Amino acid sequence: MKTLTHWGATVKLCGNGGEALDLVRNDLVAHRKHGYDYILMDCQMPIMDGFEAAREIRKEEKSYDVHIPIIALTSHEQGEETRRMIEAGMDHHLTKPLKLDRLLGTIRYIDSNAAI
């Protein structure tokens, strides 16, 4: 994450999916919009995993007519976890360990499709 902040990104870290949901929910309630360009969501977190957090974030977004791109971070490239990511409403996924060039490529891909 130091690399991201070095490049000018503002990063908020969460210890679990519940904390991520709270950050998004509080932003939406307070400002009627969100302040996040992307969410990097680890699928395997304690308390509330990334799949459940993504589902809950998608529910919250509906009330405000917004969509925050969620990039799943997982140790699995294909299979059951990929299906679960799609069902949870995640936009894209990357495998861990996270490589900066793959993250930047994913961000470019999401941005180019959002402009259509």
C-alpha angles and dihedrals in degrees: 000000000000088000091055093051090045087058091052101264121142108227128195115191124208129193094213143004093265091061091050091050091049092052092051094042093049091049092050094047095045099042105018086235138058130255098210128102093189140358118219102204123192107214094211110059133137125255095012118018124220094259094058092041091053092049091050093046089052090053091051093048093057092068091056100036093237135127124203113195110242117204111197119219114206141155090227122078100194143001132053095353091056090054091049091051091054092046090050091055099250114158101213140349138221130190124240135279087058115230117205095222092054091047092050090047090051092049090050090049093050092046094049091051093046090057092060 
